């Protein structure tokens, strides 16, 4: 039975990285699902309070990294609130259109069009669309690194 549960834990950790390409999958929740399978199915006494604290702090950091990357790049480029909303809608819709490239192409086009509709010049609209793209890519990179750290913290405490 432990082997099956370990397979589930590992599958959760691997599947969490799919959420980086398909934002509809909540990556951090999938990691937590793997940790909880371990906690309640394999060994309820193994994980220390330090691990639990680190996982909570890294979860908060993961959400902040994604939010701050978007805020920094899009605000700096002069993006509007409507542009940020279009980027969010584009990420969700892009998950289903031309996967996995849709999460890059669809938000870029939507932000560009929304900024143009708000009577911004072509160059400025293009700048905001590129800033949205850079925000997505940098946020994704930051999330991948934080997810790896979360998994590493878990592995160190669970196995060593």
C-alpha positions in Angstrom: 0.0 0.0 0.0 2.9 2.4 0.8 4.2 2.0 -2.8 0.9 3.1 -4.2 0.7 6.1 -1.9 4.3 7.0 -2.8 3.4 6.8 -6.5 0.5 9.2 -5.7 2.8 11.6 -3.9 5.4 11.6 -6.8 2.6 11.9 -9.3 1.3 15.0 -7.5 4.7 16.6 -7.5 5.2 15.9 -11.2 1.7 17.0 -12.1 2.3 20.3 -10.2 4.7 21.3 -12.9 2.1 20.8 -15.6 0.3 23.7 -13.8 3.1 26.0 -14.9 2.0 25.5 -18.5 -1.7 25.1 -17.8 -2.6 27.8 -15.3 -6.0 26.2 -14.8 -4.2 23.5 -12.7 -3.4 25.0 -9.2 0.2 23.8 -8.9 0.7 24.6 -5.3 -2.5 22.8 -4.3 -1.3 19.7 -6.2 2.0 19.8 -4.2 0.0 20.1 -1.0 -2.2 17.1 -2.1 1.0 15.1 -2.3 2.2 16.2 1.1 -1.2 15.4 2.6 -1.2 12.0 1.0 2.1 11.4 2.7 1.0 12.8 6.0 -2.2 10.9 6.3 -1.4 7.8 4.3 2.2 7.0 4.9 3.7 8.5 8.0 1.8 11.0 10.1 4.7 11.6 12.5 7.6 12.1 10.1 7.2 15.8 9.0 8.5 18.3 11.5 6.9 21.6 12.3 9.8 23.3 10.5 8.8 21.6 7.3 5.2 22.6 7.7 6.2 26.2 8.4 8.5 26.2 5.4 5.8 24.8 3.2 3.3 27.5 4.3 5.9 30.3 3.9 6.9 29.0 0.4 3.2 28.8 -0.6 2.8 32.5 0.4 6.0 33.4 -1.4 4.8 31.5 -4.5 1.6 33.6 -4.7 3.5 36.8 -4.0 6.1 36.0 -6.7 3.4 35.5 -9.4 1.4 38.6 -8.3 4.4 40.9 -7.9 5.9 39.8 -11.3 2.7 40.8 -13.0 2.3 44.0 -11.1 5.9 45.1 -11.6 6.2 44.5 -15.4 2.7 45.5 -16.4 2.5 48.6 -14.3 6.0 49.7 -15.4 4.9 49.4 -19.0 1.8 51.5 -18.4 -0.7 48.7 -18.5 -4.3 49.3 -17.5 -6.5 47.3 -15.1 -8.4 46.1 -18.2 -5.1 44.9 -19.7 -4.4 42.9 -16.6 -7.8 41.4 -16.7 -7.4 40.5 -20.4 -4.1 38.8 -19.5 -5.8 36.7 -16.9 -8.7 35.7 -19.2 -6.1 35.1 -21.9 -4.1 32.7 -19.7 -7.2 30.7 -18.9 -8.5 30.6 -22.5 -5.0 30.1 -23.8 -4.7 26.9 -21.8 -7.2 25.4 -24.2 -6.1 27.0 -27.4 -2.9 25.7 -29.1 -1.5 24.1 -25.9 1.0 24.9 -24.5 1.7 28.0 -26.7 -1.8 29.4 -26.1 -0.8 30.6 -22.6 1.7 32.9 -24.3 0.0 33.9 -27.5 -3.6 34.4 -26.4 -2.8 36.8 -23.4 -0.4 38.7 -25.6 -3.0 39.3 -28.3 -5.8 40.1 -25.9 -3.7 42.6 -23.9 -2.5 44.2 -27.1 -6.1 44.6 -28.4 -7.5 45.8 -25.1 -4.8 48.4 -24.8 -5.5 49.5 -28.4 -9.3 49.7 -27.6 -8.5 52.1 -24.8 -7.0 54.5 -27.4 -3.4 53.8 -26.5 -0.9 54.2 -29.3 0.2 51.1 -31.2 3.7 51.2 -29.8 2.5 51.6 -26.2 0.0 48.8 -26.6 2.7 46.6 -28.0 5.0 47.5 -25.1 2.3 46.5 -22.5 1.7 43.2 -24.3 5.4 42.4 -24.2 5.5 43.4 -20.5 2.6 41.0 -19.9 4.6 38.2 -21.7 7.7 38.9 -19.6 5.7 39.0 -16.4 4.1 35.6 -17.2 7.5 34.1 -18.1 9.3 35.5 -15.0 6.4 34.6 -12.7 6.4 31.0 -14.2 10.2 30.7 -13.6 9.8 32.0 -10.0 7.0 29.5 -9.4 9.0 26.6 -10.8 11.9 27.4 -8.5 9.7 27.8 -5.5 7.9 24.5 -6.3 11.3 22.8 -6.5 12.3 24.2 -3.1 9.0 23.1 -1.6 9.5 19.5 -2.9 13.1 19.6 -1.8 12.1 20.7 1.8 9.5 17.8 1.8 12.0 15.2 0.5 14.7 16.2 3.0 12.4 15.8 5.9 10.5 12.8 4.7 13.4 10.7 3.5 16.4 11.8 5.5 
